[in-house]
Amino acid sequence: MSDTLQALLASHPDDAPALGAPERPWLSHGGLRALTGETLAALHAAGVGRGDRVAIVLPNGPEMASAFITIAQGAVTAPLNPAYRVDEFDFYLEDLKAKAIVLPEGYDGPALEAAGRHGLVVLRLGHDASAPAGSFTLRAEGRAEGTPDTAPAAPDDIALILHTSGTTSRPKIVPLLQRNVAASARHIGQVLDLTPEDRCLNVMPLFHIHGLVAAISSSLAAGASIWCAPGFDALRFFGWLDTAKPTWYTAVPTMHQAILTRAARNAEILERTKLRLIRSSSASLPPQVMVKLSETFNAPVIESYGMTEAAHQMTSNPLPPRAQKPGSVGVAGGPEVRVAHEIEDQLLPMDATGEVVISGPNVTPGYEGNPDANKKSFFEADGKRWFRTGDQGAFDGEGYLNLTGRLKEIINRGGEKVSPLEVDAVLMDHPAVAQVVTFALPHPKLGEEVAAAVVLREGESATEREIRDFAATRLADFKVPRKVVLLDEIPKGATGKLQRIGLAEKLGLVTEA
């Protein structure tokens, strides 16, 4: 079994396409292997090798994809969001204990200033726009002390380090081993039945586990190809579809919703588009959006459930002929998935509601330097080590998992527990509603009250009262939002996910409670 990225990518034909991009020739799998050798040689010459941590700060595109894949075969990669400010880079570089940082040629922004504070070796990435997509050179400014370990990465070496989002606490360091990333890439490929004939259109940011593993690693592991967009842009998406001719794409729900708003204007391209599947992950996909996507593209929509700590995929809706169930995140998609007691270290029957827990080869060995978090997040049961996801859910009779929400996001209204996902699903049925996020609003007597942020469809109108009255016909009284905020746009995180925690503060509603 291939337990390293190098082993996963070793056997594909030299001439098979690997990485593409707008107006660029394709980089082949053979070319990618050659680039890996050149990249690791450049790292070694700069005093960087196996076990050393390399931060990567690059714009989305094929060079970001190839930099991650090549560097991870001989060092530890730590992709960072290029939009960070200098204090954020300062925090992450110190937390990571990075030795080197990859920056574009000519870049003189905040990441360079932060790298200087920590004495990192700066590796300048240059590329020729006429060369194959993803090809690049590394030029070192300085050299690290000592002799680097030039051996290839082993299964138990760290391949990738990411931080948790830190919405409720200090971000935690998640080290993912070579075997974790390799296992998840295999799991995704098996669930989606990826072959060398497949092509993924990647619009996901490549400083996030979704894009790095679900799009890039799983495709390359299957000998397939990825066409790398420079980020997500709903206005350009259909043109990219027409150019790249992918068999699938993967995105977060907000991206899918933005794509649907442009679909009617791109009917001719839709006629020519032949997608084998559409994948959604990283946040709950409203059932209405799942159905509309499938109808629009005439393709099955595969909603999957992932987390950084699982090297992404945990469960997934299966391909036809099995059902894709709107509102469900599917069946186990690699690791073993169960529900457990939220406080006691014990597994519950499959038909119970509890905290979703996972065990498998894709799961991180634990948070780095955080024994308290590890004690809370991992436990032993039935002779296995289980990771607590922080999500609440239950399985149906066919083994499909239905999430009721993040445990920290469940709204506690005077002792009555309200699932924000349930309220979202009801409000999305209102004909004027395009997007909704239900969230907790602090309340002096009840502790928390139910609130909802709503974006209306273009050309539609509805009042706060009309939306509340609509909800009241379908929900128990205690679940009906007491406040509905109509917005042009709901605040999103860096990866396009809608964030419930802290939304009341962001919208300036806390003083109104």
Buried (B, 14 or more C-beta within 10 A) or exposed (E): EBBBBBBBBEEBEEEBBBBBBBEBBBBBBBBBBBBBEBBBEBBBEBBBBBBBBBBBBBEBBBBBBBBBBBBBBBBBBBBBBBEBEBEBBBBBBEBBBBBBBBBBEEBEBBBBEBBEEBEBBBBBBEBEEEBBBBBBBBEBBEEBEEEBBEEBBBBEBBBBBBBBBEBEEEBBBBBBBBBBBBBBBBBBBBBBEBEBEBBBBBBBBBBBBBBBBBBBBBBBBBBBBBBBBBBBEBEBBBEBBBBBBBBBBBBBBBBBBBBBEEBEEBEEBBEEBEBBBBBBBBBBBBBBBBEBBBEBBEBBBBBBBBBBBBBBBBBBBBBEEEBBBBBBBBBBBBBBBBBBBEEEEEBBEEEEEBBBBBBBBBBBBBBBEBEEBBEEBBBEBEEBBBBBBBBBBBBEEEEBBBBBBBBBBBBEBEEBEBBBBBBBBBBBEBEBBBBBBBBBBBBEEBEBBBBBBBBBBEEEEBEBEEBBEBBBEBBEEBBBBBBBBBEEEBEBBEBBBBBBBBBBEBBEBEEEB
